[in-house]
């Protein structure tokens, strides 16, 4: 679980939309949508990724389907730094982060 996710960023179908294609599925065959201001209480990886993307302040909406994460940006925002948020989803070995210990 300390491995990075391989991610490719692609332009979306409209201005202000970006797509991230991952080398692993996050949702299986489920469609998930998260909007700015939603209370995301789940503990699944897609819930955590949505929380992290929305917390950047750059993203208005996150949609996930299998291994594709599509974001709609807030006005006047860029995708700079978002790919790193996605890549670090499963990486526990970051500076200052102590991995959980399981008994």
C-alpha positions in Angstrom: 0.0 0.0 0.0 3.0 2.3 -0.1 3.1 2.3 -3.9 2.3 5.4 -6.0 -0.5 5.3 -8.5 0.4 5.8 -12.1 -1.7 8.6 -13.4 -2.1 10.3 -16.8 -3.8 13.7 -17.0 -5.9 14.5 -20.1 -8.0 17.4 -21.1 -11.7 17.1 -20.6 -14.4 17.5 -23.2 -15.0 21.2 -22.2 -12.9 24.0 -20.8 -12.5 23.7 -17.0 -12.8 19.9 -17.1 -9.8 17.5 -16.6 -9.6 13.7 -16.6 -7.1 11.6 -14.7 -6.7 8.0 -15.8 -5.2 5.6 -13.2 -3.6 2.2 -13.4 -6.1 0.8 -11.0 -9.8 0.9 -10.5 -11.2 3.0 -7.6 -14.9 2.2 -8.0 -15.2 -1.0 -10.0 -18.3 -0.4 -12.2 -19.9 2.2 -9.9 -20.4 5.9 -10.9 -19.6 8.2 -8.0 -20.1 12.0 -7.9 -19.0 14.4 -5.2 -19.7 18.2 -5.2 -18.1 21.0 -3.3 -19.9 21.3 0.0 -21.0 17.7 0.2 -20.5 15.9 3.5 -18.3 13.0 2.5 -18.3 10.7 5.4 -17.2 7.4 3.8 -13.8 5.8 4.4 -13.4 4.2 1.0 -10.5 5.2 -1.3 -12.8 7.1 -3.7 -14.3 9.0 -0.7 -10.8 10.0 0.5 -9.6 11.1 -2.9 -12.7 13.2 -3.4 -12.2 14.9 0.0 -8.5 15.6 -0.9 -9.4 17.0 -4.4 -12.2 19.2 -3.1 -10.0 20.4 -0.2 -7.6 22.0 -2.7 -10.2 24.7 -3.4 -9.6 24.2 -7.1 -12.3 21.6 -7.7 -16.1 22.1 -7.9 -17.1 18.5 -8.8 -15.5 15.1 -8.8 -16.8 12.2 -10.8 -15.3 8.7 -10.7 -15.9 5.6 -12.8 -13.6 2.6 -12.5 -10.1 4.0 -13.1 -11.1 7.5 -14.4 -11.4 10.6 -12.2 -13.0 13.6 -13.9 -12.9 17.0 -12.2 -14.8 20.2 -13.0 -12.6 23.1 -11.9 -13.9 26.1 -10.1 -13.8 29.4 -12.1 -10.3 30.7 -12.8 -8.5 27.6 -11.4 -6.0 25.3 -13.0 -5.1 21.6 -12.6 -1.7 22.4 -11.3 -0.9 20.0 -8.4 -4.1 17.9 -8.7 -2.2 15.0 -10.4 0.0 14.7 -7.3 -3.1 14.5 -5.1 -4.3 11.5 -7.1 -0.8 9.9 -7.2 -0.5 10.1 -3.4 -3.8 8.5 -2.5 -2.2 5.1 -1.5 1.2 6.4 -0.5 1.6 6.1 3.3 5.3 6.7 3.4 5.4 10.5 3.1 7.5 12.8 5.2 5.8 13.4 8.5 3.2 10.7 8.0 3.3 7.7 10.4 1.7 4.6 8.9 -1.0 2.9 10.9 -0.1 -0.2 12.9 -2.3 -3.2 12.7 -2.4 -5.8 15.5 
